[in-house]
Amino acid sequence: MDKNALSQYQTDNFLRFDPFNFNNQTPHNSGWITPDTIDLSNKAVTLGSTFTQEVWIFSDQNGYNTQEVIGYSPSDNNNLSPYIRTHDYGKSIWYGFGDGSNWYSVVVNDVISTPGWYHVAVTFDGSDYKLFVNGSEVNNSSIAAGISPINTPVKSIGTQFQGKIDEVRMWNVARTESEIKADMDKRLTGSETNLVAYYPMDLNGDFQLIDLSPNQNHGTLKNVDVMQRFSSNDCSAPDGSGSCPYPTINSALDDAKP
């Protein structure tokens, strides 16, 4: 580990959600339900009859069986805005929404085999409700055909999630597989047509999570750690060697293995 190595790396922020209390770093409640979350309620976007939600996730595959990635569950599932969750300890994806009277949801099992970074996207065109993993369609459901989500904003990122989240994007159209695949590894400008929320995990001077979309609904961090990936032409990632040292203690600890 060498802090002087910072200059040799390019950096990319991501969010780390863990089950520890911010003040005294002890497990929260049962030790599994994390107090970490991003509050988007200031000017939260409401998704209508067509939409896309995208995110990069790294589930710890530990802790709570069902964990929120985008969106939060009220006690009444019929009032859910569009959401993405992990299920079965991070191995499955659960997505859906409510319309105020009923709840429409899909669980796609075993689409995340081992811990690692995965791109997850869901699209709804008013008929087909699709799931994409790493840019490829893995499920298509007609369960919500002809239904529109309840007029409730998407108010949070990472509630009860344990792991890492990056590049949250929301659109007011159903994007195609080719569009998702073409952009999932790229940083957007924020001015793309139909983009209504975009969080590349950068912070402003008020320590808010910046929404680069025209909506500018900056998020409030609650106990979440903002961490960084490091890369260079010579090192795809730090590995602790003399030529590719870890530039921060946190980056070394994040990569530590049992």
SULVEN-V960484 format. One record per backbone hydrogen bond with DSSP energy under -0.5 kcal/mol. NH is the residue of the N-H (numbers start at 0). CO is the residue of the C=O. E is the energy in kcal/mol with one decimal. If there is no record, write none. Layout:
NH;CO;E / NH;CO;E
This chain:
1;245;-2.8 / 4;1;-2.1 / 5;2;-1.5 / 6;3;-0.8 / 7;4;-1.8 / 8;5;-1.4 / 9;230;-3.9 / 11;228;-1.6 / 13;226;-2.4 / 14;164;-2.7 / 15;224;-2.9 / 16;14;-0.5 / 16;162;-3.4 / 20;25;-2.2 / 24;20;-1.8 / 27;18;-2.3 / 30;27;-3.1 / 33;31;-0.9 / 35;17;-0.6 / 36;221;-1.7 / 37;156;-2.2 / 38;36;-0.5 / 38;219;-2.6 / 39;37;-0.6 / 39;154;-3.2 / 40;154;-0.5 / 42;39;-0.5 / 46;44;-0.5 / 47;49;-0.5 / 50;123;-2.1 / 51;170;-1.7 / 52;121;-2.4 / 53;168;-2.9 / 54;119;-2.0 / 55;165;-2.9 / 56;117;-2.8 / 57;163;-2.4 / 59;161;-2.3 / 63;31;-0.6 / 66;85;-2.0 / 67;158;-1.4 / 68;83;-2.6 / 69;83;-1.8 / 70;155;-2.6 / 73;71;-0.7 / 76;74;-0.7 / 78;75;-1.9 / 79;76;-1.6 / 82;95;-2.2 / 83;69;-2.1 / 84;93;-2.6 / 85;66;-2.6 / 86;91;-2.5 / 88;64;-1.6 / 89;64;-0.6 / 90;86;-0.8 / 90;87;-0.9 / 91;86;-2.6 / 92;107;-2.1 / 93;84;-2.3 / 94;105;-2.5 / 95;82;-1.3 / 96;103;-2.2 / 97;79;-3.0 / 98;101;-2.1 / 99;77;-3.0 / 103;96;-2.9 / 104;102;-0.5 / 105;94;-2.9 / 107;92;-3.0 / 108;106;-0.6 / 110;90;-1.2 / 110;107;-0.5 / 111;90;-2.1 / 112;110;-0.5 / 117;56;-2.6 / 119;54;-3.2 / 119;117;-0.6 / 120;131;-2.4 / 121;52;-2.4 / 122;129;-1.8 / 123;50;-2.6 / 124;127;-1.5 / 128;140;-3.1 / 129;122;-2.5 / 129;127;-0.7 / 130;138;-2.4 / 131;120;-3.2 / 132;135;-2.5 / 133;118;-3.3 / 135;132;-1.5 / 137;130;-3.0 / 138;130;-1.4 / 140;128;-2.1 / 144;141;-1.7 / 145;125;-3.4 / 146;143;-2.4 / 149;79;-0.5 / 149;97;-2.8 / 151;149;-2.7 / 153;44;-2.6 / 154;152;-0.9 / 156;37;-1.6 / 157;68;-2.4 / 159;33;-0.6 / 159;35;-0.7 / 160;157;-1.9 / 162;16;-1.7 / 163;57;-2.3 / 164;14;-1.8 / 165;55;-2.4 / 167;198;-1.7 / 168;53;-2.4 / 169;196;-2.6 / 170;51;-2.5 / 171;193;-2.1 / 174;172;-0.8 / 179;175;-2.5 / 180;176;-2.6 / 181;177;-2.1 / 182;178;-1.4 / 183;179;-1.5 / 185;182;-1.8 / 194;191;-1.8 / 195;169;-2.6 / 195;193;-0.6 / 196;169;-1.5 / 198;167;-3.0 / 199;197;-0.6 / 203;207;-1.7 / 206;203;-2.0 / 208;218;-2.5 / 209;201;-2.7 / 209;207;-0.6 / 211;197;-2.6 / 211;209;-0.7 / 215;212;-1.3 / 217;215;-1.4 / 218;208;-2.6 / 219;38;-2.4 / 220;206;-0.5 / 220;218;-0.5 / 221;36;-2.3 / 222;220;-0.5 / 224;15;-2.0 / 226;13;-2.7 / 226;224;-0.7 / 228;11;-3.2 / 230;9;-1.9 / 231;234;-2.8 / 238;243;-2.3 / 239;243;-1.7 / 240;243;-0.8 / 251;247;-1.4 / 252;248;-2.7 / 253;249;-2.5 / 254;250;-0.9 / 255;251;-0.5 / 255;252;-0.9
